[in-house]
Amino acid sequence: MSAEKFSASMDDELLEQARSAAEADGVTLSSWLAGAAAHRLRLRDLRNTVDNWEAKHGAITAEELDAVERKIAKARGTKSRRTPRAKAS
């Protein structure tokens, strides 16, 4: 895979946080930023998938989200991390 060099600008504090995170992860800043970009693209794809599903089937309810979270927690052998949503009236 080829890599293209580019220049980017960001706030000094953000850059320092990114450098620290890259160092903590044991990767170069370039690699860390590439991973962050890839993560944002996956989140965008997931958001588009959910939006398309909801356009066809209706909005996902709080009860459905709670049920999925319980299933995930059970599969992981952990407690649910989400706070159950109040039912809409």
C-alpha positions in Angstrom: 0.0 0.0 0.0 1.4 3.4 -0.9 1.1 6.4 1.4 0.8 10.0 0.4 2.4 12.7 2.5 0.2 15.7 3.3 0.2 18.6 5.7 -2.5 19.3 8.2 -3.1 22.0 10.8 -4.7 21.7 14.2 -4.9 23.5 17.5 -1.7 23.1 19.5 -3.5 21.5 22.5 -5.3 19.0 20.2 -2.0 18.1 18.5 -0.3 17.5 21.8 -3.2 15.2 22.9 -2.9 13.3 19.7 0.8 12.9 20.1 0.4 11.7 23.6 -2.3 9.2 22.6 -0.1 7.9 19.7 2.8 7.4 22.1 0.6 5.7 24.6 -0.7 3.4 21.9 2.9 2.7 20.7 2.4 4.0 17.2 3.5 7.0 15.1 1.4 10.1 15.0 0.8 9.5 11.3 -0.4 6.0 12.0 -2.6 7.2 14.9 -4.2 9.9 12.7 -4.8 7.4 9.9 -6.5 5.2 12.5 -8.6 8.1 13.7 -9.7 8.9 10.1 -10.6 5.3 9.5 -12.6 5.2 12.7 -14.5 8.3 11.7 -15.3 6.8 8.3 -16.6 3.6 9.9 -18.8 5.7 12.2 -20.1 7.6 9.2 -20.9 4.3 7.4 -22.7 3.0 10.5 -24.7 6.2 10.9 -25.7 6.0 7.2 -26.7 2.3 7.7 -28.9 3.2 10.7 -30.4 6.2 8.9 -31.3 4.0 5.9 -32.7 1.2 8.1 -34.8 3.8 10.0 -36.1 5.3 6.8 -37.5 1.9 5.8 -38.6 0.6 9.2 -39.1 3.6 11.5 -37.1 5.0 14.3 -35.3 2.6 16.6 -37.0 2.8 20.0 -35.4 3.2 23.4 -36.8 -0.2 24.3 -35.1 -1.8 21.3 -31.8 -0.1 22.2 -32.0 -1.3 25.8 -32.7 -4.9 24.6 -29.7 -4.8 22.3 -27.5 -3.5 25.0 -28.6 -6.2 27.4 -27.8 -8.9 24.7 -24.4 -7.4 24.1 -23.6 -7.2 27.8 -24.8 -10.8 28.3 -22.6 -12.0 25.4 -19.6 -10.2 26.9 -20.4 -11.3 30.4 -20.6 -7.8 31.7 -23.3 -5.4 33.0 -25.1 -3.1 30.6 -23.3 0.3 30.4 -26.3 2.2 29.0 -28.8 3.9 31.3 -32.2 2.7 30.2 -34.1 5.5 28.4 -37.4 6.8 29.8 -40.4 5.7 27.7 -41.8 8.4 25.5 -45.3 9.4 26.2 
